[in-house]
Amino acid sequence: MSSFNELEMKVIRWAEERRIIQYGNSKTQLLKTASEFGELCDALIKRDQSGVRDGIGDVLVTLIIVADLEGTNLLECLEHAWEEIKDRKGRLNANGVFEKEVV
């Protein structure tokens, strides 16, 4: 099995070979992400587990490309997000809404 970093580089090379990196841009790639996210939502609603796996993978592929176009990578973005949320307090209520703890 490949490591995440290896797969990330394969996706970037794939995108370079198809000139997505050279001629694409973050805005159009993010629209592709939105489209793939919509397909993921559809698969979740239909309880299509194969479609869910495919959808999550497709969203990740498009986000890898967006990150590369923006001069970053998914690990850096995830680390940044973790630093933002790691000390947040609160709980998900019965209605599915996250209620932040007020300090």
Secondary structure, DSSP 8 states (H G I E B T S, - for coil): ---HHHHHHHHHHHHHHTTHHHH--HHHHHHHHHHHHHHHHHHHHTT-HHHHHHHHHHHHHHHHHHHHHTT--HHHHHHHHHHHHTT--EEE-TTS-EEE---
